[in-house]
Every structure is written in structure tokens, then in C-alpha cells.
Amino acid sequence: MPDSKTDALDELTAVAPSGGLIFHYTSQQGLLGIIKDKALWLSSIRHLSDAKEFGYAVELARSKLNHRLQAERGPWNGYYGKVLERLDAIDAIQDLVLFVGSFSETADLLSQWRAYAPSGGGFSIGFEHEYLKTMANKQGLRIMKCIYDLREHEAILENLINRAGTLVKNGECEQAVAGFFVGLLRVAPALKDASFYEEREWRVVSDVLNPSDAKPKFRVGKSMLIPYQEFKLAAGGQKMSVSRIIVGPTPHMSLSISSLAYLLSTSTNVDQTYSIEHSRVPYRSW
């Protein structure tokens, strides 16, 4: 757990997966787009179901701040109160934009196939964590391991409250309040309820941006247009490095594997160092 002298964001980005790889689950259309563009799409967290997860971090922060406000009588009380006011008027946070993309430490997971391959035609693409981290750093992005332990969540938020509180000067707390919300937006995507632990999720996360600076592209969503940002997986004329691809449950496994192998062998965008495997999950959606 981080202490008050340690940046919680550094803690979340310094770790590496035990197997060295993290996997992105996607559909047939998604795989073709990734290979064609050598890029993944990071979607605006406000426009996804993940936006609800931000509320989880907000409620934990609210509980911590209320406790401090009631228990303390000091120079930070005004800071606590203003943060709580803005948490209650959550629209204050909507002026900032955050893009996220999801991976899993698990290569072949039933819940992920159900989510991303409901019609029997999905893929799990395995990338070396260090490779993705290098590419992310070049683009001002971060790779973060999601945390599911409540005690760690509480320690991270205590850290954030303390670090932002040091910006309170002579009773003026606006800078501290702004620092708290920027910090909260940066760590909140990694704080997930314990019920999601099976996913063992990792996320590629953008920096916090003002809407006018974000310059997103847009894709079709189920009920609205979804802003997204590209995460480039190779620079210029270089090839994209893929380690493993698992073909998800399908009624035509042999044909699916052979067509994928044909696609990859003829692609000039993918380094020819991958392995192709079939899912071992006994799942049928057809």
C-alpha cells in the first residue's frame, strides 16, 4: 500500500503482470481494425458503463472526507468541505476528459468471451506488457493494474487527500481542490469493486484532458456516439508486435484458426513472431 510520501499513481503503474503478457478481447471487426490501423481504441470513460465505476471511487472519497471533516479542526477543513461540495455537484468533473482501454491478465476467460464474443467470433490478443508500456509512454499514456482490495483503495485515497492537501496555503484551497480532482480522475479507473476480481484487468489510461484539448475521433455506440482516442501499437512503418492470439469459442474452430493464420501471414503490419491457439473454455453461444 502507498504511504503519504508515495505517489499512488506510481504504485499503480510500476507493477508488471506475473506472466509478462496482458490480453485484449475483441470481436472479428475489432481484430481487423487493430491489424489494419496498428492501433487500439481508448474510449471516453464518461460514455461507457465504466463511468459508473468512477462513482465507486467518488463514494469512497466522500466517506473519507466526511470522516475527516467531523474528526478534525484544522486548516484543511475548508479544503475538505469544498471537495465534498464538488463531489455532490459531480458535473464539476465532467469538464475533464479521460480515455481508457481494457486488457486482462487472463488469456482465456469465460466472462470476457461472453462480453466480447457473444456470437461465437472473438479473439484474445496477447501483448508483452513491457512493449505496451513503452508504446504508451511515447504517447503520454499509462498502463495501470486494476486494484480490487478495499484496504488498498482506502490507502490510495488517503494518499491522494494528503498530497492535494499540502497545496492549501494561508487558508486558500482552490489549488488543493483542483489537485484532488485531477488526482482522483487519474487513479479512479484502477479502483474496482472486488466482485470484478476474476477479470484481473489492466487499463491503458490517458492523461486528464480539457474537452477542447482532447481532439477525439468518434465511433458508433449502442445508443450514442462514443468519443475515442487511438493508442498506436507501432510507430510509422514499423510492425506491431503480437505474442499470442487465442481464437474464442466458435462452432468452426479449425476454419477460424486457419483464416486467422492466413490473415496474419499476409499482413505487413504484424511481426511474424506470434502463436495462435484455440480457447479451452466450454462455452456455446450458437
C-alpha positions in Angstrom: 0.0 0.0 0.0 1.2 3.5 -0.7 2.0 5.8 2.2 1.5 9.6 2.3 5.0 10.1 0.8 4.4 7.9 -2.2 2.6 8.8 -5.3 -0.3 6.4 -5.7 -0.2 6.7 -9.5 3.5 5.5 -9.4 2.4 2.5 -7.4 -0.3 1.5 -9.9 2.0 1.9 -13.0 5.2 0.3 -11.6 3.9 -3.3 -11.3 4.1 -5.9 -14.1 1.9 -8.9 -14.8 3.2 -12.2 -13.5 3.1 -13.9 -16.9 4.5 -10.9 -18.8 1.5 -10.6 -21.1 -1.8 -8.9 -21.0 -4.7 -9.7 -23.3 -7.2 -7.5 -25.2 -10.5 -9.3 -26.0 -12.2 -8.1 -29.2 -14.6 -9.1 -31.9 -13.8 -10.0 -35.5 -14.4 -6.4 -36.6 -12.2 -5.2 -33.8 -9.3 -7.6 -34.7 -9.4 -6.4 -38.3 -9.3 -2.8 -37.2 -6.4 -3.4 -34.9 -4.3 -5.1 -37.6 -5.2 -2.5 -40.3 -4.5 0.5 -38.2 -1.9 -0.9 -35.8 -3.9 0.7 -33.0 -6.4 0.2 -30.2 -9.2 2.5 -29.4 -9.4 4.1 -25.9 -12.9 5.2 -25.3 -14.1 8.1 -23.2 -14.9 6.7 -19.7 -17.9 9.1 -19.4 -19.6 7.3 -22.4 -19.2 3.7 -21.2 -20.6 1.6 -18.5 -17.2 2.1 -16.8 -18.4 5.6 -16.0 -20.4 4.0 -13.1 -17.1 2.7 -11.7 -15.9 6.3 -11.2 -18.9 6.6 -8.8 -17.3 3.9 -6.7 -14.2 5.9 -6.1 -16.3 9.1 -5.5 -18.3 7.4 -2.8 -15.1 6.1 -1.0 -13.6 9.6 -1.2 -16.8 11.2 0.1 -16.8 8.8 3.1 -13.1 9.6 3.9 -13.6 13.3 3.6 -16.8 13.4 5.7 -15.0 11.4 8.4 -12.1 13.9 8.4 -14.3 16.9 8.4 -16.1 15.6 11.5 -13.0 14.5 13.3 -10.6 17.4 12.6 -10.5 21.1 13.5 -7.6 22.4 11.4 -6.5 24.4 8.3 -7.6 21.6 5.9 -11.3 21.7 6.9 -12.1 24.2 4.2 -10.4 22.1 1.7 -12.4 19.0 2.8 -15.6 21.0 2.6 -15.1 22.4 -0.9 -14.1 18.9 -2.3 -17.3 17.5 -0.8 -19.3 20.3 -2.4 -17.9 19.4 -5.8 -18.4 15.7 -5.2 -22.0 16.4 -4.6 -22.2 18.5 -7.8 -20.4 15.9 -9.8 -20.9 17.9 -13.0 -17.7 19.8 -12.0 -15.8 16.7 -13.0 -17.5 16.4 -16.4 -15.4 19.3 -17.7 -12.5 16.9 -18.0 -12.0 14.0 -20.4 -10.4 10.7 -19.8 -9.9 7.8 -22.2 -9.4 4.2 -21.2 -8.7 0.8 -22.9 -9.1 -2.6 -21.2 -6.9 -5.7 -21.0 -6.9 -8.8 -18.9 -4.1 -10.8 -17.3 -6.1 -13.9 -18.1 -5.9 -15.2 -21.7 -9.0 -17.3 -22.0 -11.8 -16.2 -19.7 -15.5 -17.1 -20.0 -16.9 -13.8 -18.8 -14.7 -12.0 -21.4 -15.9 -14.2 -24.2 -19.5 -13.6 -23.2 -18.9 -9.8 -23.2 -16.9 -9.5 -26.4 -17.7 -12.6 -28.5 -21.4 -13.3 -27.8 -22.0 -14.6 -31.4 -19.0 -17.1 -31.4 -16.4 -15.0 -33.2 -14.0 -13.3 -30.9 -10.2 -13.1 -30.2 -7.9 -12.6 -27.2 -4.8 -10.8 -28.4 -1.8 -11.1 -26.0 0.8 -8.3 -25.9 4.0 -8.1 -23.9 3.4 -5.7 -21.1 6.7 -4.0 -21.5 6.1 -3.5 -25.2 2.8 -1.8 -24.5 4.3 0.2 -21.7 7.0 1.6 -24.0 4.4 2.5 -26.6 2.1 4.1 -24.1 4.9 6.2 -22.6 5.7 7.6 -26.0 2.1 8.7 -26.4 1.6 10.2 -22.9 -0.5 7.2 -21.7 -0.2 5.0 -18.7 -0.7 1.2 -18.2 -2.3 0.6 -14.8 -3.1 -2.6 -12.9 -6.7 -2.5 -11.5 -6.9 -2.9 -7.7 -9.8 -4.9 -6.1 -8.9 -4.7 -2.4 -10.9 -2.2 -0.4 -8.0 -1.6 2.0 -5.7 -0.7 -0.9 -8.4 1.6 -2.3 -8.7 3.4 1.1 -4.9 3.8 1.3 -4.7 5.2 -2.2 -7.5 7.8 -1.5 -5.9 8.8 1.9 -2.7 9.3 -0.1 -4.5 11.5 -2.6 -6.3 13.6 0.0 -3.0 14.1 1.9 -0.9 15.1 -1.2 -3.5 17.5 -2.5 -3.9 19.0 1.0 -0.3 20.1 1.0 -1.4 22.7 -1.6 -3.5 24.5 0.9 -1.8 27.9 1.5 -2.9 30.5 4.0 -6.4 29.2 4.0 -6.7 29.3 0.2 -7.6 25.8 -1.0 -8.7 26.1 -4.7 -5.4 24.8 -5.9 -5.7 21.8 -3.5 -9.3 21.1 -4.6 -8.2 21.1 -8.3 -5.2 18.9 -7.4 -7.5 16.4 -5.7 -9.9 16.1 -8.6 -7.1 15.7 -11.2 -5.6 13.0 -9.0 -8.9 11.3 -8.5 -9.5 11.2 -12.2 -6.1 9.6 -12.7 -6.4 6.8 -10.1 -10.2 6.1 -10.2 -10.1 4.0 -13.4 -7.9 1.5 -11.5 -10.2 1.1 -8.4 -12.8 -1.6 -9.0 -15.2 -3.5 -6.8 -14.0 -6.9 -5.5 -16.8 -8.6 -7.4 -14.9 -8.0 -10.7 -11.7 -9.6 -9.4 -12.0 -12.5 -11.9 -11.3 -10.1 -14.8 -7.8 -9.3 -13.5 -8.0 -6.2 -15.5 -5.3 -3.8 -16.7 -6.0 -0.4 -18.3 -4.3 1.9 -20.7 -5.4 5.4 -19.5 -4.9 8.8 -21.0 -3.9 11.9 -19.0 -6.8 14.1 -17.9 -7.7 16.5 -20.7 -9.9 19.5 -21.2 -12.5 18.8 -23.9 -11.0 21.5 -26.2 -7.6 19.8 -26.0 -8.8 16.2 -26.4 -9.3 16.1 -30.2 -11.1 12.7 -30.2 -12.4 10.6 -33.0 -15.9 9.1 -32.8 -17.3 5.6 -33.2 -20.8 4.2 -33.2 -22.2 3.1 -29.9 -25.3 1.3 -28.9 -27.2 4.5 -28.0 -24.8 7.4 -28.7 -21.7 8.4 -30.5 -18.6 7.4 -28.4 -15.5 9.7 -28.4 -12.3 7.7 -28.6 -8.5 8.2 -28.8 -6.1 6.0 -30.7 -3.4 4.0 -28.9 -0.8 3.3 -31.6 0.8 -0.1 -31.3 3.7 0.6 -33.7 5.4 3.7 -35.0 5.5 4.7 -38.6 6.5 1.9 -40.9 7.3 -0.5 -38.0 5.4 -3.7 -37.5 3.2 -4.4 -34.5 4.4 -7.0 -32.0 1.8 -9.6 -31.0 2.8 -12.6 -28.8 -0.3 -14.8 -28.7 -3.8 -14.8 -30.2 -6.5 -17.1 -28.8 -9.4 -17.8 -31.0 -12.6 -17.6 -28.9 -15.3 -20.3 -28.7 -16.8 -20.8 -32.1 -18.7 -23.6 -34.0 -16.0 -23.5 -36.7 -12.7 -23.6 -34.7 -10.5 -25.2 -37.4 -11.6 -22.8 -40.1 -11.4 -19.8 -37.7 -7.8 -20.7 -36.8 -6.8 -21.2 -40.5 -8.4 -18.0 -41.7 -6.7 -16.0 -38.9 -3.3 -17.6 -39.7 -3.9 -16.7 -43.4 -4.7 -13.1 -42.5 -1.6 -12.7 -40.2 0.8 -14.4 -42.7 -0.2 -11.9 -45.4 -0.2 -8.8 -43.2 2.6 -6.4 -43.5 1.6 -4.7 -40.2 2.3 -7.7 -37.8 5.6 -9.1 -36.7 5.6 -12.8 -37.6 6.5 -14.0 -34.0 3.1 -14.8 -32.7 1.4 -18.1 -31.7 -2.2 -19.0 -32.5 -4.2 -21.1 -30.0 -7.8 -22.2 -29.5 -9.9 -21.4 -26.5 -10.3 -24.2 -24.0 -13.5 -22.6 -22.4 -16.6 -24.9 -22.9 -18.9 -22.1 -24.0 -21.5 -22.2 -26.7 -23.4 -19.1 -27.8 -24.7 -20.6 -31.1 
